[in-house]
Amino acid sequence: MTHPLSVQLYSVRDLLAEDRDAVLRRIAEIGYDAVEPYQPTRDPEGFRKVAAELGLAVSSVHAGELLGGEPGPVFDAVATLGTDLAVVPAGIPHEDFTTPDGLARAAEILNSLSEQARSHGLRLGYHNHWWEIEPLIDGRHALEALADLLAPEVFLEIDTYWAAVCTDDVPALLRRLGDRVLALHVKDGPIVKGEPHTAVGDGRMPVPEILAAAPHALRVVELDDCATDIITALAGSHSYLTSLEQR
């Protein structure tokens, strides 16, 4: 099965500030099929037009603006961009992932946003970092306990690198979460907090095993802070991931 590959545009945030259209063109030239924007209300019509002209779909959108403001316009912008997947990438207090009461508060926020997303024809997801994986609630990672409290339609976008920082067996975590996982952030590096990332395939992540554990999930490449030129690393990541499909 051939999986479309997307890029989380936070990876190229500095370049985007200089010339958005040129960056999108370069991503398309590398061979990526899609992108995952992270500022949906910033010119969604113009963004969609340029992406479509380049043959890039919008796989999903990180919509941090959903927390702390009026969500309606944000959902409208996500829909305008041409996807039905709106992802909350952070913004819930870290300490809420350390207690059952905190998890209940987090679930209430996400479930309420999910209801509003549905009225816009969208589906809501949540994206993890380390602080949702590291705490244990009754012997399970906090993210797993949170999943039990979420409405069935709320999906998870698992950042596999942050998961690896906090657990030795990311594939097992993905298998336990099962169909709740709709998307993966695929990245690579030394698996150390604060250290820069590498092109996917050049670090310590067990990428083939991770992808096999969530075979139907969207694959979104993200390199938060890269040890090399970011465009070169995105190209290398694309080459490696497409080579896995051919095995």
Beta strands, then each sheet from edge to edge (+ up, - down):
strand 1: 5-8
strand 2: 34-36
strand 3: 57-58
strand 4: 61-62
strand 5: 85-88
strand 6: 123-127
strand 7: 136-137
strand 8: 140-141
strand 9: 155-159
strand 10: 181-186
strand 11: 218-221
sheet 1: 3+ 2+ 1+ 11+ 10+ 9+ 6+ 5+ 4+
sheet 2: 7+ 8-
end
